[in-house]
Amino acid sequence: MSGHSLNAHTDYEKKMLLQDSKIHNLGSFKKVWVIGAVRGKASLFEKVCEKITKKFTALDRLVFTGNLLGSNLDDTNESSRVIDIALKLRSKFMCNKFFDISDIVFLRGYSEELLEKSIELHMSPNPLELVEWMYSKGLDQILKSYNIQDNLLDNAARNGAAALSRASSEIRLAINKKPGHTNYLSSLKRLAFNEEKTLLFVSAGLSKDRPIEAQSDELWWGGGFSDLDDPYNDMLRLVRGHDPKQNGITSGKYGVTLDGGNDTICAGLFQSDGQLIETIQS
């Protein structure tokens, strides 16, 4: 290993120590690519990534707004393959001499929250009720993409904590078998912004009466983002990838939603002043 690689690794460790575990500072930049909700649509996502690969420049930043996993109307859900494609796109951004570890961020969406919570169900006081709710939100489709029986947790929840613990271990093992997937889940951030705090990136929403550091699960479940003409603090633009109300791709004075619904995946290229330069759709 070269000295340069060792220094890069040391810099990485320092960044992780300095970086808040919940929020992510993308630093100062001119342009940033933002990818909206994917929901397990691997083929469409691959097309979007191919277009971005042809257009991005060395100093561009990259934001995944969460819900790479998820349920959709297709016969085949390929959530786990979507993660592979996302990691491949990340590697292409990393392959330049200007790259810094803070240039790319994965945000937590509600689908990633579901998958993580599925590993902790043995600690829930009402596991069966929780499983039924999580399945209604698409967890069964996410598990199937990892070759896990979609009724695994439902059966386990009916058979007590020991059965749930075994099921959780099975899910964790299936995720670990996919290179990079465990690290992906552990790297998820709640929100991201630029150094100047003129741009704010979230998965689904935020509470406008709370400071950035106090934002919670409304970030991935939604709330407080419906009025795109209402500012948040001094931010010039709020950008999210998922709209819980499924109103599609929308843009207001202060907010942009990059949610293409069940049929489309949308990505946008923004300047640091909040201007939307370009959109890409599958």
C-alpha positions as CSV (number, residue, x, y, z in Angstrom):
1,M,0.0,0.0,0.0
2,S,1.4,3.4,-0.9
3,G,1.9,6.3,1.5
4,H,-0.8,8.2,-0.3
5,S,-3.3,5.4,0.4
6,L,-2.3,5.4,4.1
7,N,-2.8,9.1,4.3
8,A,-6.2,8.8,2.6
9,H,-7.2,6.2,5.1
10,T,-6.1,8.3,8.0
11,D,-8.0,11.3,6.6
12,Y,-11.0,9.1,6.3
13,E,-10.8,8.1,10.0
14,K,-10.4,11.7,11.0
15,K,-13.5,12.7,8.9
16,M,-15.6,10.0,10.6
17,L,-14.5,11.2,14.0
18,L,-15.4,14.8,13.2
19,Q,-18.6,14.1,11.3
20,D,-21.8,14.1,13.3
21,S,-23.2,10.5,13.2
22,K,-26.7,11.8,12.2
23,I,-26.0,14.7,9.8
24,H,-23.6,15.1,6.9
25,N,-21.7,18.2,5.7
26,L,-21.0,17.9,2.0
27,G,-18.5,20.8,2.2
28,S,-18.4,23.7,-0.3
29,F,-19.2,22.8,-3.9
30,K,-20.4,24.2,-7.2
31,K,-22.7,21.3,-8.2
32,V,-24.4,18.3,-6.6
33,W,-26.3,15.4,-8.1
34,V,-29.3,14.3,-6.1
35,I,-31.1,11.0,-6.7
36,G,-34.8,10.6,-5.7
37,A,-36.6,7.5,-4.4
38,V,-35.8,4.3,-6.3
39,R,-37.9,1.7,-4.5
40,G,-36.2,-1.4,-5.8
41,K,-36.5,-0.6,-9.5
42,A,-33.0,-1.8,-10.6
43,S,-33.3,-1.5,-14.3
44,L,-34.6,2.0,-14.3
45,F,-32.1,3.0,-11.7
46,E,-29.3,1.7,-13.8
47,K,-30.3,3.9,-16.7
48,V,-30.3,7.0,-14.5
49,C,-26.8,6.1,-13.2
50,E,-25.5,5.6,-16.7
51,K,-26.7,9.1,-17.6
52,I,-25.1,10.6,-14.5
53,T,-21.9,8.8,-15.2
54,K,-21.7,10.5,-18.6
55,K,-22.3,13.9,-17.2
56,F,-20.7,14.3,-13.8
57,T,-17.4,16.2,-13.3
58,A,-14.6,15.6,-10.9
59,L,-15.7,18.1,-8.2
60,D,-19.4,17.3,-8.2
61,R,-21.1,15.9,-5.1
62,L,-23.6,13.0,-4.9
63,V,-26.6,12.6,-2.6
64,F,-28.8,9.5,-2.4
65,T,-32.0,10.6,-0.7
66,G,-32.9,7.1,0.6
67,N,-35.6,4.6,-0.4
68,L,-33.2,2.8,-2.7
69,L,-34.9,-0.2,-1.2
70,G,-38.7,-0.5,-1.3
71,S,-41.8,-2.0,-2.8
72,N,-43.1,-1.2,-6.3
73,L,-45.7,-2.4,-8.8
74,D,-43.2,-4.6,-10.7
75,D,-43.5,-8.3,-10.5
76,T,-39.8,-8.5,-9.5
77,N,-38.4,-6.4,-6.7
78,E,-34.7,-5.9,-6.9
79,S,-33.9,-3.9,-3.9
80,S,-30.6,-5.7,-3.1
81,R,-29.4,-5.2,-6.7
82,V,-30.2,-1.5,-6.5
83,I,-27.7,-1.2,-3.6
84,D,-25.1,-2.9,-5.8
85,I,-25.8,-0.3,-8.6
86,A,-25.6,2.6,-6.1
87,L,-22.3,1.4,-4.7
88,K,-21.0,1.1,-8.3
89,L,-22.0,4.7,-9.0
90,R,-20.3,5.8,-5.8
91,S,-17.1,4.1,-6.9
92,K,-17.1,6.0,-10.1
93,F,-17.3,9.3,-8.3
94,M,-14.5,8.2,-6.0
95,C,-12.1,7.5,-8.9
96,N,-10.7,11.0,-9.2
97,K,-7.8,12.7,-7.5
98,F,-10.0,15.4,-6.1
99,F,-12.3,13.0,-4.2
100,D,-13.0,13.5,-0.5
101,I,-14.9,11.1,1.7
102,S,-17.5,13.8,2.5
103,D,-18.4,14.2,-1.2
104,I,-21.0,11.4,-1.2
105,V,-23.8,10.7,1.2
106,F,-26.5,8.1,1.6
107,L,-29.6,9.3,3.5
108,R,-32.0,7.1,5.4
109,G,-35.4,6.5,3.8
110,Y,-38.4,4.8,5.3
111,S,-37.5,1.6,3.5
112,E,-34.0,1.5,4.9
113,E,-35.6,2.1,8.3
114,L,-37.9,-0.9,7.8
115,L,-35.0,-3.2,7.0
116,E,-32.9,-2.1,9.9
117,K,-35.9,-2.5,12.3
118,S,-36.6,-6.0,11.0
119,I,-33.3,-7.0,12.7
120,E,-34.4,-5.7,16.1
121,L,-38.0,-7.1,16.3
122,H,-37.1,-9.5,19.1
123,M,-36.9,-6.4,21.4
124,S,-40.4,-5.2,20.4
125,P,-43.2,-5.5,23.0
126,N,-45.8,-6.0,20.2
127,P,-43.9,-7.8,17.4
128,L,-46.8,-9.2,15.5
129,E,-48.6,-5.9,15.2
130,L,-45.3,-4.2,14.2
131,V,-44.6,-6.9,11.6
132,E,-48.1,-6.5,10.0
133,W,-47.6,-2.8,9.8
134,M,-44.0,-3.1,8.3
135,Y,-45.3,-5.6,5.7
136,S,-48.0,-3.2,4.7
137,K,-45.2,-0.7,4.0
138,G,-43.3,-3.1,1.8
139,L,-40.9,-4.9,4.0
140,D,-41.9,-8.3,2.6
141,Q,-40.8,-7.2,-0.9
142,I,-37.4,-6.0,0.4
143,L,-36.8,-9.2,2.2
144,K,-37.7,-11.2,-0.9
145,S,-35.0,-9.3,-2.8
146,Y,-32.5,-10.8,-0.3
147,N,-33.9,-14.3,-0.9
148,I,-35.7,-14.3,2.4
149,Q,-39.1,-15.9,2.7
150,D,-41.6,-13.0,2.9
151,N,-43.5,-14.7,5.7
152,L,-40.4,-15.3,7.9
153,L,-41.0,-12.5,10.4
154,D,-44.8,-13.1,10.5
155,N,-44.2,-16.7,11.5
156,A,-41.5,-15.8,13.9
157,A,-43.7,-13.1,15.6
158,R,-46.3,-15.8,16.4
159,N,-43.7,-18.0,18.0
160,G,-42.0,-15.8,20.6
161,A,-38.8,-13.9,21.2
162,A,-36.5,-16.9,20.4
163,A,-38.0,-17.4,17.0
164,L,-37.7,-13.7,16.3
165,S,-34.1,-13.6,17.3
166,R,-33.4,-16.5,14.9
167,A,-35.2,-14.7,12.2
168,S,-33.3,-11.5,12.8
169,S,-30.0,-13.4,12.6
170,E,-31.1,-14.9,9.3
171,I,-31.9,-11.5,7.9
172,R,-28.6,-10.1,9.1
173,L,-26.7,-13.0,7.6
174,A,-28.4,-12.5,4.2
175,I,-27.5,-8.8,4.2
176,N,-23.9,-9.6,5.2
177,K,-23.6,-11.9,2.2
178,K,-24.0,-9.0,-0.1
179,P,-20.7,-7.1,-0.3
180,G,-20.9,-3.6,1.0
181,H,-24.6,-3.8,2.1
182,T,-23.9,-3.9,5.8
183,N,-21.6,-0.9,5.5
184,Y,-24.2,0.9,3.4
185,L,-26.8,0.5,6.1
186,S,-24.4,1.6,8.8
187,S,-23.4,4.7,6.8
188,L,-26.9,6.2,6.5
189,K,-27.3,9.8,7.6
190,R,-30.5,11.6,8.6
191,L,-29.9,14.7,6.4
192,A,-27.2,16.6,4.6
193,F,-26.3,20.2,3.7
194,N,-23.5,22.2,2.1
195,E,-20.8,24.1,4.1
196,E,-22.7,27.4,3.7
197,K,-26.0,25.8,4.7
198,T,-27.8,27.1,1.7
199,L,-29.0,23.7,0.5
200,L,-30.6,21.0,2.7
201,F,-31.2,17.4,1.5
202,V,-33.7,15.1,3.2
203,S,-35.5,11.9,2.3
204,A,-39.1,12.9,2.9
205,G,-39.7,15.8,5.2
206,L,-38.7,17.8,8.2
207,S,-40.1,19.7,11.2
208,K,-39.8,23.4,10.3
209,D,-40.0,24.4,14.0
210,R,-36.9,22.4,14.9
211,P,-33.2,23.1,14.3
212,I,-31.3,20.8,12.0
213,E,-29.7,18.9,14.9
214,A,-33.1,18.1,16.4
215,Q,-34.7,16.6,13.3
216,S,-36.0,13.0,13.9
217,D,-38.0,10.3,12.0
218,E,-40.1,12.9,10.2
219,L,-37.1,13.0,7.9
220,W,-38.0,9.6,6.4
221,W,-41.7,9.4,7.2
222,G,-42.5,12.9,6.0
223,G,-44.1,16.0,7.4
224,G,-43.5,19.7,7.3
225,F,-42.4,19.8,3.7
226,S,-45.7,20.2,1.9
227,D,-45.4,24.0,1.4
228,L,-42.5,24.3,-1.1
229,D,-42.9,28.1,-1.1
230,D,-42.2,28.4,2.6
231,P,-38.5,28.7,3.7
232,Y,-36.7,26.8,6.4
233,N,-34.3,29.0,8.3
234,D,-31.9,30.7,5.8
235,M,-31.8,27.7,3.4
236,L,-32.2,28.7,-0.3
237,R,-33.5,25.3,-1.3
238,L,-34.8,22.1,0.4
239,V,-34.5,19.0,-1.7
240,R,-36.2,15.6,-1.0
241,G,-36.5,12.3,-2.8
242,H,-39.8,11.0,-1.5
243,D,-43.2,12.5,-1.3
244,P,-45.5,10.5,1.1
245,K,-48.5,12.0,-0.6
246,Q,-47.3,10.9,-4.0
247,N,-47.8,14.2,-5.8
248,G,-44.9,13.4,-8.2
249,I,-42.0,15.7,-9.2
250,T,-42.7,19.2,-7.9
251,S,-40.7,22.4,-7.6
252,G,-41.5,25.5,-5.5
253,K,-39.6,28.7,-4.6
254,Y,-37.9,27.0,-1.7
255,G,-38.4,23.3,-2.2
256,V,-38.0,20.5,-4.8
257,T,-39.3,16.9,-4.7
258,L,-37.6,14.4,-6.9
259,D,-40.1,11.6,-6.6
260,G,-41.1,9.9,-9.9
261,G,-43.6,7.5,-8.3
262,N,-43.8,3.9,-9.3
263,D,-42.9,4.3,-12.9
264,T,-40.0,6.8,-13.0
265,I,-36.8,7.5,-11.1
266,C,-35.7,11.1,-11.1
267,A,-32.3,12.8,-10.4
268,G,-31.5,16.5,-10.3
269,L,-28.3,18.5,-10.7
270,F,-28.2,21.6,-8.4
271,Q,-25.9,24.6,-8.1
272,S,-24.8,25.7,-4.6
273,D,-27.2,28.7,-4.9
274,G,-30.2,26.3,-5.2
275,Q,-30.8,26.5,-8.9
276,L,-31.9,23.3,-10.5
277,I,-29.7,23.0,-13.6
278,E,-30.9,19.7,-15.0
279,T,-33.2,16.7,-14.3
280,I,-32.7,13.1,-15.4
281,Q,-35.5,10.6,-15.6
282,S,-35.5,6.9,-16.4
